[in-house]
Amino acid sequence: MLHRHLAIIAASLSLIACQPQNETAQQESQTTEPAPAVEQQAVMQPVTAEAILAADNSGWRTHGRTYSEQRHSPLSQINTESVSELGLAWSFDLNSSRGIEATPIVHQGMIYVTSTWNVVYALDARSGAFLWEFDPKVDKEQAGKGCCDAVNRGVAIWGNNVITATIDGRLISLDAKKGTVNWDVLTIDKSKPYTITGAPRIIDGKIIIGNGGAELGVRGYVSAYAADSGKLLWRFYTVPGNPADGFENETMEMAAKTWTGEYWAAGGGGTVWDSMAYDPELDLLYIGVGNGSPWNQTIRSPEGGDNLFLSSIVALKPDTGEYVWHYQSTPAETWDYTATQHMILADLEINGEMRKVIMQAPKNGFFYVVDRETGEFISANNFVPVTWATHIDQETGRPVETEAARYSGKAPAPQLPGPLGAHNWHPMSYNPDTGLVYIPAQEGPWVYTDAENYEMKLGGWNTGTDFTFAVLPSDVATFKALKAAVKGRLLAWDPVKQEAAWSFEHKGPWNGGVLSTKGGLVFQGTADAHFAAYDAASGERLWRFFTQTGVVAAPITYELDGEQYVAVASGWGGSFVLGYGGVLPTGSQNNAGRLLVFKLGAADTLPELENVQLAELSIPEMLDVGEETIAQGLKVYANNCVTCHGDQAFSSGLVPNLRFSGITTNAEAWRSVVLGGSLAKSGMPNFGKVLSEADAEAVRAYVIAEANSGRDEEFYKSLSAAED
Ligand code: CA
């Protein structure tokens, strides 16, 4: 079970979870102004709990299709036989050059999808005709505090309204037919680095929404708001606050016994930034809870402790937010091993007994089956190679860690998985017919090591670890070895046997979310700019379509007028892309986020994209500084800049490539942007409280040295030559 084949690797390939972002490259122009007259039914049937529970095939009315979040559709017109006839019915330009992570929502012939910076589009689900657009004009200064691109995972629908949550922490209700604002409420303390990227879920008129920010220093919570008024109904904190302020409830008092030291100093973390599920019979809401803040437990909770409810699935009463049970997959979390990954509810026969289970494949690399009534651990096995634990103890449900796993005070060494996880936010699916869970799985080693002289600085990252060892090596041989260790696949997993049924190896990690159907198909987009269908039983790839740009979002399907449609948003982005998209190119062309909708017999084509070359830009002259300054610049860059501007200062193109930026060659402009916050309104964080003048100037020297390294676009492409 334990794989140690990475021991030869000297440094780790770093795949980070999240980071502040800068202003986007220029956006593709688009004309969406003239709203063609689209015939809509005069009266919209409001979305109710019954409508979501009925889950009829004409719609996709909640994030995971049903409250069980199985992302499996009973539709079968498109099937293993007919899929060869699948073609593009229409596409819609989402006016984005960054990551699109949204799951579209479909109701009554309309499809709602979100783009970069939370712009919502409403389209005719049959034709793609534009109906309305809503731009919440997010505060990009707040958004710049986010970790992982200007992304979000889509809207919710309830009554006659579309509910959207924004990266600057707002929850907004829109009229579903007109896109006009009903109400707009702030769900966060804007003095802290909270952001929202997750999609809201709605249970009996209560909108459930969490947030992110545990890389930068926040205390996690999930809230319920009244769908009709936007009024706050309850809030459940996932980690305890300072005892001196009094605990909110007995649950927090209980949780506090598992923490030590001044754990509240950097918020503690535990953000609920993505996954939720709901069981209407048990009337339990399940939330996936994130990593600690700081990551490094020796700083966060120096005398140890499990640190509840970090890296846990927590069951709550949706009416009150009252705690019911929890299962913690990574006690004493110290690696950014969040349990925010997709959770699926199903009934499985295990040892001759039907069990109501919840399933999760969190970042830590183990696949968990847990009793969803009680939180009792049932089984777990690793679904990718892992080096941090040998197995999960069957009696206690706790991981048996390897000696090297807790890195504090030890020599830097690579570990699997890294902070981007064996599985990240990209949704999986469960097909009750095959009994298999389809996981967008990945491998990426990382070197965890203590930060030198850690000090909490609000405005920067606060992981308590040093990312310098996570930067790719510059010598070609080691670079290639590390590149080879970074993998991605579509993995079909048997949750009863806890073993793989099949897997389909992709060219690299960070592929799209998954949809499965009664037609015996599994749909998934890929980093190398394709959208494909696989045989659910065998894993054979039966069909694929070139999407020009990479796909990270999850597909959906619906049926209107007897025709089955499959829809997916394309748009290459998110944390892996920001960090490594430049140095590990995938063949994804210039980013152009679109909604792509397919049906049988259709043959529409995508407009050709212009390929903007970075190589034509001039290389700046080296600064007259010593090697120590450049080495210091690398260290500061790795710990503050790499997660947006890219490894080796070679960006993915989602944010400006600093090597060729006019700001880099102008000391005064650099100072104004980095330390003065002059581009804060565009999303570039102000590092004035985080970096010294010497640090900022050392980064500039390092970036210019990288520009002169000879490792250019052609170099990275030559190391990542595509096979087909
Ligand atoms: Ca994280």
Residues whose N, C-alpha, C, O or C-beta is under 5 A from the ligand:
A	BS01	CA	A17 N291 D336
